[in-house]
């Protein structure tokens, strides 16, 4: 666009861009200058302040730096998180480490943004937490060099179930008990946030937020949602990029089947389509504004599309109560996309 403007006017064009985070928005810098022939003659750094000097009359064309999408998103998240904390007066962050890929990536971003001395990881195991997940969380904390605490929630969970037993008599256990575990974790993490003055970072990704695969007042507790606009498939891609030179995020966190570990042998795909399918439907429905019929016509399974679309629409009430997050796609949930919570319409 800028090159065409220079060509059309036959005049140099200098574009000076803001750099930094403002709430959900991240300005990427990369200021540019074009000569009257539409050729790029100067280019500022991405995601950091820069000072560029050039002579319009004699400057030679330059090639902009090539940066893969994974690095762009990662650097945007680091910059956005750093500015949000500092502008809000926080100097440290606390994160619940499950041993999974989402919390691992969030922790890696936090360390890059704040420094390892300002990030605390907390493991909150229950009887359903696998030893592998506990090991992965500890290895991650060691790799990042952050403080790591283990606070089991099992005693509190048993006490809560005992107190509720007279009220729940005769009723089978279901998602209620699963949510109690998530909310107990939220209570403990918020207590640490309050006690140490650290901002609690939530670790849910865009795919989970889209379909409501998250617990209000549980894993959604926190002051800032770092990866809430990053689809799960992109979470995997960025995590592999983070590990491009050495293992920071444990390989097992990337390769194992994702699970909330709130019941025996649970995996995300017990409740959701495969993430590559889910993210593809999410992209068409939320970003490209396609209807259910349009998406089905593209070759997706009809029942899967209708179920995913219904979940996206139904889960608006959760997203309305979620922590603010960083926008890194063309259509993020929140300010740029408001739909009614109370709705009677259905796209068929």
C-alpha positions as CSV (number, residue, x, y, z in Angstrom):
1,X,0.0,0.0,0.0
2,X,2.8,2.4,0.9
3,X,4.8,1.5,-2.1
4,X,1.8,2.1,-4.4
5,X,1.2,5.5,-2.7
6,X,4.8,6.5,-3.4
7,X,4.4,5.4,-7.0
8,X,1.1,7.2,-7.5
9,X,2.4,10.5,-6.1
10,X,6.0,10.1,-7.3
11,X,7.1,11.3,-3.9
12,X,8.9,9.6,-1.0
13,X,6.7,8.2,1.7
14,X,7.8,7.9,5.3
15,X,5.7,5.7,7.6
16,X,6.5,6.0,11.3
17,X,4.7,3.4,13.4
18,X,4.1,3.1,17.1
19,X,5.7,0.2,19.0
20,X,4.4,-1.3,22.2
21,X,1.4,-2.8,23.8
22,X,-1.8,-1.0,24.8
23,X,-4.2,-3.4,26.5
24,X,-5.1,-6.0,23.8
25,X,-3.4,-4.1,21.0
26,X,0.2,-4.6,20.1
27,X,1.9,-2.1,17.7
28,X,4.7,-3.8,15.9
29,X,7.1,-0.9,15.0
30,X,8.8,-1.7,11.6
31,X,8.7,1.9,10.4
32,X,9.4,2.2,6.7
33,X,10.5,4.7,4.0
34,X,10.0,4.5,0.3
35,X,11.5,6.5,-2.5
36,X,9.5,8.1,-5.3
37,X,9.8,5.0,-7.3
38,X,8.0,2.9,-4.6
39,X,11.2,1.1,-3.5
40,X,11.8,0.4,0.1
41,X,14.9,2.3,1.3
42,X,14.7,2.1,5.1
43,X,13.1,-0.3,7.6
44,X,13.0,-0.2,11.4
45,X,13.1,-3.1,13.7
46,X,10.0,-5.2,14.5
47,X,8.6,-5.1,18.1
48,X,11.3,-2.8,19.5
49,X,12.2,0.8,19.4
50,X,14.6,1.8,16.7
51,X,16.4,4.9,15.4
52,X,16.8,5.0,11.6
53,X,18.7,7.6,9.6
54,X,18.6,7.6,5.8
55,X,19.0,10.0,2.8
56,X,16.0,10.0,0.5
57,X,18.1,11.1,-2.5
58,X,20.9,8.5,-2.3
59,X,19.5,5.6,-0.2
60,X,19.6,2.3,-2.0
61,X,16.7,-0.2,-1.9
62,X,16.8,-2.6,1.0
63,X,15.1,-6.0,1.7
64,X,12.9,-6.2,4.8
65,X,13.9,-8.8,7.3
66,X,12.2,-12.2,6.8
67,X,10.6,-13.4,10.0
68,X,8.4,-16.5,10.3
69,X,4.9,-16.1,11.6
70,X,5.8,-18.1,14.8
71,X,8.4,-15.6,15.7
72,X,6.2,-12.6,14.9
73,X,3.4,-13.9,17.2
74,X,5.8,-14.8,19.9
75,X,7.5,-11.4,19.9
76,X,4.2,-9.7,19.8
77,X,3.0,-11.6,22.9
78,X,6.2,-10.9,24.7
79,X,6.0,-7.1,24.0
80,X,2.3,-7.0,24.8
81,X,2.7,-8.8,28.1
82,X,5.7,-6.7,29.2
83,X,4.0,-3.4,28.5
84,X,0.7,-4.5,30.1
85,X,2.3,-5.5,33.4
86,X,4.6,-2.5,33.6
87,X,1.9,0.0,32.6
88,X,-0.4,-1.5,35.3
89,X,2.2,-1.4,37.9
90,X,3.1,-5.1,38.2
91,X,6.6,-6.3,38.4
92,X,6.1,-10.1,38.5
93,X,3.7,-12.8,37.4
94,X,2.5,-16.2,38.7
95,X,1.4,-19.1,36.5
96,X,-0.2,-22.4,37.1
97,X,1.9,-25.1,35.5
98,X,0.0,-28.2,34.5
99,X,2.7,-29.9,32.5
100,X,0.8,-29.1,29.3
101,X,1.8,-27.1,26.3
102,X,-0.4,-24.0,27.0
103,X,1.0,-23.2,30.4
104,X,4.5,-24.0,29.2
105,X,4.3,-21.6,26.3
106,X,2.8,-18.9,28.6
107,X,5.6,-19.3,31.1
108,X,8.2,-19.1,28.3
109,X,6.7,-15.9,27.1
110,X,6.5,-14.5,30.6
111,X,10.2,-15.2,31.3
112,X,11.2,-13.5,28.0
113,X,9.0,-10.5,28.9
114,X,9.8,-10.1,32.6
115,X,13.0,-12.1,33.4
116,X,13.1,-15.4,35.1
117,X,13.5,-13.8,38.6
118,X,10.0,-12.3,38.2
119,X,8.1,-15.4,37.2
120,X,6.8,-18.0,39.6
121,X,5.4,-21.4,38.4
122,X,3.0,-23.4,40.6
123,X,2.0,-27.0,40.2
124,X,-1.4,-27.9,41.7
125,X,-1.8,-31.7,41.4
126,X,-4.8,-33.8,42.2
127,X,-5.3,-37.5,42.2
128,X,-5.8,-37.4,38.4
129,X,-2.6,-35.6,37.7
130,X,-0.2,-38.0,35.9
131,X,3.4,-38.3,37.1
132,X,4.4,-37.4,33.5
133,X,2.6,-34.0,33.8
134,X,4.3,-33.3,37.2
135,X,7.7,-34.2,35.7
136,X,7.1,-32.0,32.7
137,X,6.1,-29.0,34.8
138,X,9.2,-29.4,37.0
139,X,11.5,-29.8,33.9
140,X,10.0,-26.7,32.3
141,X,10.6,-24.6,35.5
142,X,14.2,-25.9,35.6
143,X,14.8,-25.1,32.0
144,X,13.4,-21.6,32.4
145,X,15.1,-21.0,35.8
146,X,12.0,-19.9,37.6
147,X,10.8,-20.5,41.1
148,X,8.6,-23.6,41.3
149,X,6.1,-24.5,44.0
150,X,4.0,-27.6,44.4
151,X,0.7,-27.2,46.2
152,X,-1.6,-30.3,46.0
153,X,-5.3,-29.6,45.8
154,X,-6.4,-33.1,46.8
155,X,-7.0,-32.3,50.6
156,X,-9.1,-29.3,49.7
157,X,-11.0,-31.3,47.0
158,X,-11.8,-34.1,49.5
159,X,-12.9,-31.5,52.1
160,X,-15.2,-29.8,49.5
161,X,-16.7,-33.1,48.4
162,X,-17.3,-34.1,52.1
163,X,-19.1,-30.8,52.8
164,X,-21.3,-31.1,49.7
165,X,-22.1,-34.8,50.2
166,X,-25.3,-34.2,52.2
167,X,-26.6,-31.9,49.5
168,X,-25.5,-34.1,46.6
169,X,-26.7,-37.4,48.1
170,X,-27.9,-39.8,45.5
171,X,-26.4,-37.8,42.6
172,X,-23.6,-39.2,40.4
173,X,-20.3,-37.3,40.0
174,X,-20.1,-35.3,36.8
175,X,-18.5,-32.1,35.5
176,X,-19.4,-30.5,38.8
177,X,-16.6,-32.3,40.6
178,X,-14.2,-31.5,37.7
179,X,-15.0,-27.8,38.0
180,X,-14.5,-27.9,41.8
181,X,-10.9,-28.9,41.1
182,X,-10.3,-26.2,38.6
183,X,-11.9,-23.6,40.9
184,X,-9.7,-24.8,43.9
185,X,-6.7,-24.2,41.7
186,X,-8.0,-20.7,40.9
187,X,-8.5,-19.9,44.5
188,X,-4.9,-20.9,45.4
189,X,-3.4,-19.0,42.4
190,X,-5.3,-15.9,43.2
191,X,-4.2,-16.1,46.8
192,X,-0.6,-16.2,45.7
193,X,-1.3,-13.3,43.3
194,X,-2.7,-11.2,46.2
195,X,0.0,-12.2,48.7
196,X,3.0,-11.5,46.5
197,X,1.5,-8.7,44.4
198,X,2.0,-10.7,41.2
199,X,-0.3,-10.7,38.2
200,X,-1.9,-14.1,37.6
201,X,-1.6,-15.1,34.0
202,X,-4.3,-17.4,32.5
203,X,-3.1,-20.0,30.0
204,X,-6.2,-20.8,27.9
205,X,-5.8,-20.6,24.1
206,X,-8.2,-19.3,21.5
207,X,-9.5,-22.8,20.5
208,X,-10.6,-23.5,24.1
209,X,-12.0,-20.0,24.6
210,X,-14.0,-20.4,21.4
211,X,-15.9,-23.5,22.5
212,X,-16.0,-22.9,26.2
213,X,-13.5,-25.6,27.1
214,X,-12.6,-23.8,30.3
215,X,-14.0,-23.2,33.7
216,X,-15.3,-19.9,34.9
217,X,-13.7,-18.9,38.2
218,X,-11.2,-21.7,37.8
219,X,-8.6,-21.9,35.0
220,X,-10.1,-18.6,33.7
221,X,-9.1,-16.9,36.9
222,X,-6.4,-14.2,36.4
223,X,-5.6,-10.7,35.3
224,X,-4.3,-11.2,31.8
225,X,-4.8,-13.9,29.1
226,X,-1.6,-14.1,27.2
227,X,-2.4,-16.7,24.5
228,X,-6.2,-16.3,24.4
229,X,-6.0,-15.2,20.7
230,X,-3.6,-18.0,19.7
231,X,-5.3,-21.1,18.2
232,X,-4.1,-24.5,19.6
233,X,-2.5,-25.5,16.3
234,X,-0.5,-22.2,16.4
235,X,0.4,-22.9,20.1
236,X,2.1,-26.1,18.8
237,X,3.9,-24.3,16.1
238,X,5.2,-21.5,18.4
239,X,6.3,-24.1,21.0
240,X,8.4,-25.9,18.4
241,X,9.9,-22.6,17.3
242,X,10.8,-21.8,21.0
243,X,12.7,-25.1,21.0
244,X,14.5,-24.5,17.7
245,X,17.9,-24.3,19.4
246,X,17.5,-26.2,22.6
247,X,14.7,-27.9,24.6
248,X,12.9,-25.3,26.7
249,X,9.4,-26.6,26.6
250,X,9.6,-30.4,27.4
251,X,9.1,-32.5,24.3
252,X,6.5,-34.6,26.1
253,X,4.4,-31.4,26.7
254,X,4.3,-31.0,22.9
255,X,3.8,-34.6,21.8
256,X,1.4,-36.0,24.4
257,X,-2.4,-35.9,24.0
258,X,-3.7,-32.6,25.6
259,X,-5.7,-33.2,28.8
260,X,-7.3,-31.2,31.6
261,X,-6.7,-34.2,33.9
262,X,-9.9,-33.7,35.8
263,X,-11.0,-37.3,35.6
264,X,-9.2,-40.6,34.9
265,X,-7.6,-41.0,31.4
266,X,-9.2,-37.8,30.1
267,X,-8.1,-36.1,26.9
268,X,-9.4,-33.0,25.2
269,X,-10.5,-35.1,22.2
270,X,-13.1,-36.8,24.5
271,X,-15.0,-33.6,24.3
272,X,-13.7,-31.8,21.2
273,X,-12.9,-32.5,17.5
274,X,-9.2,-32.8,16.7
275,X,-7.6,-29.4,17.0
276,X,-6.7,-29.1,13.3
277,X,-10.4,-29.6,12.5
278,X,-11.6,-27.3,15.3
279,X,-9.2,-24.5,14.3
280,X,-10.2,-24.7,10.7
281,X,-13.9,-24.3,11.5
282,X,-13.1,-21.6,14.0
283,X,-11.1,-19.7,11.3
284,X,-14.0,-19.9,8.8
285,X,-16.8,-19.0,11.3
286,X,-15.1,-16.3,13.4
287,X,-12.5,-14.8,11.2
288,X,-13.9,-15.3,7.7
289,X,-17.6,-14.8,8.8
290,X,-18.8,-17.9,6.9
291,X,-22.2,-19.4,7.8
292,X,-22.7,-23.0,8.9
293,X,-23.9,-23.9,5.5
294,X,-20.9,-22.3,3.9
295,X,-18.5,-24.3,6.1
296,X,-20.3,-27.6,5.5
297,X,-20.2,-26.9,1.7
298,X,-16.4,-26.7,2.1
299,X,-16.3,-30.4,2.9
300,X,-16.4,-30.4,6.7
301,X,-18.6,-32.9,8.5
302,X,-22.1,-31.5,9.0
303,X,-22.6,-32.7,12.6
304,X,-19.1,-31.5,13.6
305,X,-19.7,-28.0,12.1
306,X,-23.1,-27.5,13.8
307,X,-21.7,-28.7,17.1
308,X,-18.7,-26.4,17.0
309,X,-20.7,-23.4,15.9
310,X,-23.3,-24.0,18.6
311,X,-20.5,-24.2,21.2
312,X,-18.9,-20.9,19.9
313,X,-22.2,-19.1,20.2
314,X,-23.2,-20.6,23.5
315,X,-19.9,-19.8,25.2
316,X,-20.1,-16.1,24.7
317,X,-21.1,-15.7,28.4
318,X,-17.7,-17.2,29.4
319,X,-15.7,-15.0,27.1
320,X,-17.5,-11.9,28.4
321,X,-16.2,-12.7,31.9
322,X,-12.6,-13.6,30.7
323,X,-9.5,-11.6,31.5
324,X,-8.3,-9.3,28.8
325,X,-5.9,-10.8,26.3
326,X,-3.6,-9.9,23.4
327,X,-4.9,-9.6,19.9
328,X,-2.6,-11.3,17.4
329,X,-5.1,-12.5,14.7
330,X,-7.3,-10.5,12.4
331,X,-10.4,-11.3,14.5
332,X,-10.0,-11.7,18.2
333,X,-12.8,-12.4,20.7
334,X,-13.7,-9.4,22.9
335,X,-13.8,-5.8,21.8
336,X,-13.7,-6.6,18.1
337,X,-16.4,-9.2,18.2
338,X,-19.5,-8.8,20.3
339,X,-22.5,-11.0,20.0
340,X,-25.5,-11.3,22.4
341,X,-25.1,-13.7,25.4
342,X,-28.9,-14.2,25.6
343,X,-29.8,-15.3,22.1
344,X,-32.7,-17.3,20.5
345,X,-31.3,-17.4,16.9
346,X,-29.5,-20.4,15.4
347,X,-27.7,-20.6,12.1
348,X,-28.8,-23.7,10.3
